Amino acid sequence: MGREALVSESVARRRVVNPVDVIDVFVYVVVLNLAIEYVPVVITETFTMSLLTAVLLKVVLEVVVWAKDHVKGRFKAATTTPGKVGAGLLLWGLMIGSKFVVLELVALLFADQVKLGGFWSVTGLLLLLLVARAGVRRLLGAPDPAT
């Protein structure tokens, strides 16, 4: 094994955060700040708050995408109609409930410094975040685990 391979392996072990995740947060900051500019119900007091909100959204979306993939696996594995209906309802509940989780976490962690509006504005924001993330990943040639 050459010196370059050892250095590369050492750097990979020390890396705490995946570069794709950092890019995702940057994309989320841009989308969030555009929403702040153009959607009156989306408000953050400072850029720091929008950055922290983007990190929170990144974490929540990763958990939601993981849970969605898990439930989709259960849906595909279900062999009975009640199993498919149950998994479908679970998926629907996850998609709806995640918006309320985002709203409550933002309210809990940031109080009056960050407002994302209501259910519909958060739904639109989260869809835009996912579309922007997929677009940037495609542009950069990074794999998009959400697809």
Stockholm file with secondary structure:
# STOCKHOLM 1.0

chainA/1-147         MGREALVSESVARRRVVNPVDVIDVFVYVVVLNLAIEYVPVVITETFTMSLLTAVLLKVVLEVVVWAKDHVKGRFKAATTTPGKVGAGLLLWGLMIGSKFVVLELVALLFADQVKLGGFWSVTGLLLLLLVARAGVRRLLGAPDPAT
#=GR chainA/1-147 SS CCHHHHHHHHHHHHCCSCHHHHHHHHHHHHHHHHHHHHCTTEEESSHHHHHHHHHHHHHHHHHHHHHHHHHHHHHHHCCSHHHHHHHHHHHHHHHHHHHHHHHHHHHHHHGGGEEECSHHHHHHHHHHHHHHHHHHHHHHTCCCTTC
#=GC SS_cons         CCHHHHHHHHHHHHCCSCHHHHHHHHHHHHHHHHHHHHCTTEEESSHHHHHHHHHHHHHHHHHHHHHHHHHHHHHHHCCSHHHHHHHHHHHHHHHHHHHHHHHHHHHHHHGGGEEECSHHHHHHHHHHHHHHHHHHHHHHTCCCTTC
//
